[in-house]
Amino acid sequence: MSSNSTHIRPLRVLVVAGGPSAEREISLQSGHAVAHALASRGHYVTAYDPRQEQLTGVEVAHFDVAFVALHGRYGEDGGVQAQLESLGLPYTGSCAAASALAFSKTAAKEKFLEHGISTPAAVSFYEGEQITECVRRAAPLGFPVVVKPDRQGSSLGISFASDLDALAKSIELALAFDSQGLIEVAIAGEEWTVPLFDELVLPPIRIDTPHAFFDYEAKYLRGDTAYEFPEDLPPGLLAGIQTTAQNAARSLGVTSLSRVDLRVDSTGQPWVLEVNTIPGLTDHSLAPKSAARMGLTLARLCEEICQRAIDTRRDQISRHDRQSTQGHAAIRRAS
């Protein structure tokens, strides 16, 4: 965290939230929480809802930074990031390329495997394939399995399957949310999540839910999910979870605030499920709970995220200027 965050000057912040994705309502809640938090610290906040996946009418000169609180498509797939880059407006979170990579569960899993990060075995399936062919390809995984849309957040479209009939139905459900999906070995064990701020690991959270997994209802609609910061863990277990989360985020090039979701089996082995580049910031959300555990309010966390974005943009401009100067010097020497 930056050392001068308590003396940060008032910023003009464009909070981008809402959008057209299936996670619109949660995004609006995150955006409202961010706007309120930043305003409480004296910053000037403007809310913006890009319903058509397009930033229209945004006067870049009026803002110091865009706080991206868009969940799901357009927000987490690199779409809005690419547009903000073209406008030259600093924005929070990961770059467009890292966002797109993390948002695709299939592409992210390939990176995890490439970097030797433990992640459940899986096979992909696609719209237009025969269900029987998908089922045949998934047979070596055994049961139970988890079936997921490739590009979707908030656990939408995810279901468990413990037999062939359930698997066929789960594939159909996933394809209702995306044209591609993933059939993944279901890891028995505990559900964990690890928020990160760059390389800083925020306190990991163990999630205890009566549901089969931490689904949309458990995340946002029910009050029977318990969030724990256990201190009585076997030696090395917490360190293993933290290191695995760091390695997963690093393998995708993810920066700023992120959250890594894992399962931890009975042997203490962490298995990475996915990396979220825009974690929720509502009163239900996990990253703010973790930040609060270490004494960091949502307002301070949002300030840090904004400052990180501004510093990143400043560094990019500085590198570009240095490269241009070096290039001009080389041309002069050659002539």
Secondary structure, DSSP 8 states (H G I E B T S, - for coil): --TTGGG----EEEEE---SSTTHHHHHHHHHHHHHHHHHTT-EEEEE--TTS---S--GGG-SEEEE---STTTSSSHHHHHHHHHT--BSSS-HHHHHHHH-HHHHHHHHHHTT-----EEEEETTS-HHHHHHHHGGG-SSEEEEESS--TTTT-EEESSHHHHHHHHHHHHTT-SEEEEEE---SEEEEEEEETTEE---EEEE-SSSSS-HIIIII-S--EEE------TTHHHHHHHHHHHHHHHHT--SEEEEEEEE-TTS-EEEEEEESS---STT-HHHHHHHHTT--HHHHHHHHHHHHHHHHHHHHHHHHHHHHHHHHHHHHH-
